[in-house]
Amino acid sequence: MYGIAFDPDVQGKTWCACSRLHDIPHWDFIRNVIGEGAVNISTDGGKTWSLPYAYDAPGALPKWTCCDVVVDPASPVEGRTLYAAMYSIDPYTYEHDGIAEARGNDYGGVWKSTDGGNTWQKKNTGLQTGNLNKHVYRLNLAPSGNLYAMITGANTTEGILDGGIYVSSDGAESWSFVGPHESNLRKWVTSFTFGESEQEIYCTTVTAWGNSSKGGLHRTLDGGRTWETIFDDAALKACNAEDGVEMTYDHYM
């Protein structure tokens, strides 16, 4: 289980984002990976769970890795609006040793349900346009109603594809990029959260081998227009060295 959402008005009603693929977003699992997943529902506080749709039914969520789910508390109780973070790389051809191999699928991105999870639609307009990386890992619905989606890294033969944080102000119908703006910061984002306001956003990133990405803790105080690094791997390494701790490449918040 990667994410969980509780109905704010119906006691015991809970949704969870699940996958058989473990350890996302570790280095080994930002590659072209395969893993089944789903959004499951419980009406008894998590004692029992069921799938609210059949995988082969029209409008079903793809049988694929799901990393997060959020519920819109302003949506009707009888037909809750849910958003699911699906984790995949768009279809592409990998060529090696004279062999062309089809990889990826069109399952990745943000999916939306307006009937409590029974049926779903993909909502990717403006989300990573021109970028194969649809490794959506985290969602956050702000009190304003704005929906934020965080895309972590995607390791391909072309290197690590950019990710980053996006925002939608129209219920996932369209998306705009928030940041970070430096390519080496947005290649491998692992988590994000808000500060005292929606304008104050913090995110963690990871340093990859070959230094194609820069790890550390970063923030914006103006909703993404500008970003600053609070500390990076060099500072963390120095701090750890004082305590005799080995350097880590994984940063979470």
Disulfide bonds with the S-S distance in Angstrom:
none
